[in-house]
């Protein structure tokens, strides 16, 4: 399926957010939001957006750090092996924890997408989050639970934390199907996360496929990371694709 990608700007409560929008050339399709890792919106994610669009979706990938900087950010040619780049990304990530920010962005992004001619607003939406995008996915689907049909996290961080503001406490508000893809090294550090998520999703009566990926380290799904694991990334991709196909209807 032939696709188009273009750069767009979306008005939000806090300014103008740059984003990549990819969609098939013809037709109306379910919309998907992708939240990036700390490396931000860059070629690896643009390729991901176009690949997903070729499966029959209109895919929005926002600049998650738009409140602080226009693209490219955190750094041009972001390099995970560069400690200065990673440090800057981590510092910028801290702004994403502000109360109401992601929720307001979700409302604005959904409004924008529903107005696009290549989006079918009658279909449920999906959202994927990578690394820091995992907790952002949780806050996104809980912001407009009636609008989202699927949410997926890949080597996501911060899904279960101490205190009342932990994203997993939002699960009772949600109405989506989920895939939580956990890196093996993340599971070694925090083995309780998968159990807490399983229990909370189960108590809420939600379908959640929670899986620890063997030999797949934190960051394995993104092609420009040092730990990219091609075969396990394909498994994760095929898994969420199946969930999207069943849920975004």
C-alpha positions as CSV (number, residue, x, y, z in Angstrom):
1,X,0.0,0.0,0.0
2,X,1.5,3.3,-1.1
3,X,1.8,5.9,1.7
4,X,2.6,9.6,2.2
5,X,4.5,11.2,5.1
6,X,4.3,14.9,5.8
7,X,5.3,17.2,8.6
8,X,2.4,18.9,10.4
9,X,1.9,21.3,13.2
10,X,-0.8,21.0,15.8
11,X,-2.1,23.7,18.1
12,X,-2.1,22.6,21.8
13,X,-2.8,24.2,25.1
14,X,0.9,24.8,25.5
15,X,2.0,25.9,22.0
16,X,2.6,24.3,18.6
17,X,3.6,20.6,18.4
18,X,5.4,19.4,15.3
19,X,4.6,15.9,14.2
20,X,5.0,13.4,11.4
21,X,1.8,12.2,9.8
22,X,1.8,9.1,7.6
23,X,-1.2,7.6,5.8
24,X,-2.1,5.6,2.7
25,X,-2.5,7.7,-0.4
26,X,-6.2,6.9,-0.8
27,X,-9.0,6.1,1.7
28,X,-9.9,6.6,5.3
29,X,-8.3,4.6,8.1
30,X,-8.1,4.2,11.9
31,X,-5.7,6.6,13.5
32,X,-2.7,5.7,15.6
33,X,-0.5,7.8,17.8
34,X,3.1,6.7,18.4
35,X,5.0,8.1,21.4
36,X,8.8,7.9,20.9
37,X,11.6,7.1,23.3
38,X,14.0,9.7,24.7
39,X,15.6,10.1,21.3
40,X,12.5,11.9,20.1
41,X,11.0,12.0,16.6
42,X,13.8,11.0,14.2
43,X,14.3,8.8,11.0
44,X,13.9,5.5,12.8
45,X,10.4,6.5,14.0
46,X,9.4,8.1,10.8
47,X,10.2,4.7,9.1
48,X,8.1,3.0,11.7
49,X,5.2,5.3,11.1
50,X,5.3,4.7,7.3
51,X,5.5,1.0,7.8
52,X,2.5,1.0,10.0
53,X,0.6,3.3,7.6
54,X,1.2,0.8,4.8
55,X,-0.8,-1.7,6.9
56,X,-3.9,0.6,6.7
57,X,-3.6,3.3,9.4
58,X,-3.1,7.0,9.6
59,X,-0.1,7.4,12.0
60,X,0.8,10.5,14.0
61,X,4.2,10.8,15.7
62,X,4.4,13.9,17.8
63,X,7.6,15.7,19.0
64,X,7.2,14.8,22.7
65,X,9.5,17.7,23.7
66,X,7.7,20.4,21.8
67,X,7.2,22.5,25.0
68,X,11.0,22.8,25.2
69,X,12.3,22.8,21.6
70,X,11.4,22.4,18.0
71,X,12.8,19.5,16.0
72,X,15.4,18.1,15.9
73,X,15.4,17.4,19.6
74,X,16.9,16.4,22.0
75,X,19.8,16.3,19.5
76,X,20.2,16.1,15.8
77,X,21.4,12.6,14.9
78,X,20.7,11.4,18.4
79,X,23.2,8.8,19.5
80,X,22.3,6.4,22.4
81,X,26.0,5.8,22.9
82,X,26.7,9.5,23.5
83,X,26.2,10.1,27.2
84,X,25.6,13.8,26.7
85,X,22.7,13.0,24.3
86,X,21.2,10.5,26.7
87,X,21.5,12.9,29.6
88,X,19.8,15.7,27.7
89,X,17.0,13.4,26.7
90,X,16.4,12.3,30.3
91,X,16.3,15.9,31.5
92,X,13.8,16.8,28.8
93,X,11.7,13.7,29.7
94,X,11.1,15.1,33.2
95,X,8.7,17.7,31.7
96,X,6.4,14.9,30.5
97,X,5.4,14.1,34.1
98,X,3.6,17.4,34.5
99,X,0.0,16.8,35.5
100,X,-2.5,17.2,32.6
101,X,0.1,17.7,29.9
102,X,-0.2,14.4,28.1
103,X,-4.0,14.3,28.7
104,X,-4.4,17.8,27.1
105,X,-2.2,16.8,24.2
106,X,-4.3,13.7,23.6
107,X,-7.4,15.7,23.4
108,X,-5.8,18.1,20.9
109,X,-4.2,15.3,18.8
110,X,-7.4,13.3,18.6
111,X,-9.4,16.4,17.5
112,X,-6.7,17.1,14.8
113,X,-6.7,13.5,13.6
114,X,-10.5,13.3,13.4
115,X,-10.6,16.3,11.1
116,X,-8.1,14.7,8.6
117,X,-9.6,13.3,5.4
118,X,-7.4,10.2,5.6
119,X,-8.8,9.3,9.1
120,X,-12.0,7.4,9.7
121,X,-13.2,9.0,13.0
122,X,-15.8,6.2,13.4
123,X,-13.0,3.7,14.1
124,X,-11.3,3.2,17.4
125,X,-7.8,4.6,17.7
126,X,-4.6,2.9,18.8
127,X,-1.5,4.2,20.6
128,X,2.0,2.7,20.9
129,X,4.7,3.9,23.3
130,X,8.4,3.1,23.4
131,X,10.6,3.5,26.5
132,X,9.2,6.7,28.1
133,X,6.3,6.4,25.7
134,X,5.0,3.5,27.7
135,X,3.7,5.6,30.6
136,X,2.6,8.1,28.0
137,X,0.5,5.5,26.3
138,X,-1.2,4.7,29.6
139,X,-2.1,8.3,30.2
140,X,-3.3,8.7,26.6
141,X,-5.8,5.8,26.6
142,X,-7.1,6.9,30.0
143,X,-7.6,10.5,28.8
144,X,-10.3,9.5,26.2
145,X,-11.1,5.9,27.1
146,X,-14.1,5.7,24.7
147,X,-12.0,6.8,21.7
148,X,-9.1,4.2,22.1
149,X,-9.4,0.5,21.3
150,X,-5.8,-0.6,21.8
151,X,-2.7,0.5,23.7
152,X,0.8,-1.1,23.5
153,X,4.0,-0.5,25.4
154,X,7.4,-1.6,24.2
155,X,10.3,-1.7,26.8
156,X,8.2,0.9,28.5
157,X,9.3,2.7,31.6
158,X,7.3,4.1,34.5
159,X,4.2,2.0,34.1
160,X,4.3,1.0,37.7
161,X,5.9,3.4,40.2
162,X,5.4,4.1,43.9
163,X,2.6,6.4,44.9
164,X,-0.9,7.4,43.9
165,X,0.2,8.9,40.5
166,X,1.5,5.6,39.1
167,X,0.0,5.1,35.6
168,X,-1.2,1.6,36.5
169,X,-3.8,3.2,38.8
170,X,-5.4,4.6,35.6
171,X,-6.2,1.1,34.3
172,X,-9.8,1.0,35.8
173,X,-10.7,4.0,33.6
174,X,-9.5,2.3,30.4
175,X,-11.5,0.4,27.8
176,X,-8.8,-0.8,25.4
177,X,-7.0,-4.1,24.6
178,X,-3.3,-4.1,25.5
179,X,0.1,-5.5,24.7
180,X,2.8,-4.8,27.3
181,X,6.2,-5.9,25.8
182,X,8.8,-6.0,28.6
183,X,12.5,-6.1,28.1
184,X,14.4,-8.9,29.8
185,X,16.7,-6.6,31.6
186,X,13.9,-4.4,32.8
187,X,12.2,-7.5,34.2
188,X,15.3,-8.5,36.0
189,X,15.4,-5.1,37.7
190,X,11.7,-4.8,38.4
191,X,10.1,-8.3,38.3
192,X,7.1,-7.1,40.2
193,X,5.9,-4.8,37.4
194,X,4.5,-7.6,35.2
195,X,2.6,-9.1,38.1
196,X,1.1,-5.8,39.2
197,X,0.0,-5.0,35.7
198,X,-1.5,-8.5,35.2
199,X,-3.4,-8.2,38.4
200,X,-4.7,-4.7,37.8
201,X,-5.7,-5.4,34.2
202,X,-7.5,-8.6,35.3
203,X,-9.3,-6.8,38.1
204,X,-10.5,-4.2,35.5
205,X,-11.7,-6.9,33.2
206,X,-9.4,-5.8,30.3
207,X,-7.5,-8.0,27.8
208,X,-3.8,-7.5,28.3
209,X,-1.1,-9.6,26.7
210,X,1.9,-9.0,29.0
211,X,5.1,-10.7,27.9
212,X,8.8,-10.6,28.8
213,X,10.8,-10.9,25.6
214,X,13.8,-13.2,26.1
215,X,17.2,-11.9,25.0
216,X,15.6,-8.5,24.2
217,X,17.1,-5.6,26.2
218,X,15.6,-2.2,26.9
219,X,15.3,-0.5,23.5
220,X,15.2,-3.6,21.3
221,X,12.2,-2.6,19.1
222,X,13.8,0.6,17.7
223,X,16.2,0.1,14.8
224,X,18.8,2.8,15.6
225,X,19.4,1.7,19.2
226,X,22.6,-0.3,20.1
227,X,20.4,-3.2,21.4
228,X,18.0,-3.5,18.4
229,X,16.9,-7.2,18.2
230,X,15.5,-7.7,14.7
231,X,13.7,-11.0,15.3
232,X,12.2,-10.1,18.6
233,X,11.2,-6.7,17.2
234,X,9.3,-8.5,14.4
235,X,7.5,-10.6,17.0
236,X,6.5,-7.5,18.9
237,X,5.4,-5.8,15.7
238,X,3.3,-8.8,14.6
239,X,1.7,-9.1,18.0
240,X,0.5,-5.5,18.2
241,X,-0.6,-5.6,14.5
242,X,-2.9,-8.5,15.4
243,X,-4.3,-6.5,18.3
244,X,-4.8,-3.4,16.2
245,X,-6.6,-5.4,13.5
246,X,-9.1,-6.8,16.0
247,X,-9.5,-3.7,18.1
248,X,-9.5,-0.6,15.8
249,X,-12.9,-1.2,14.4
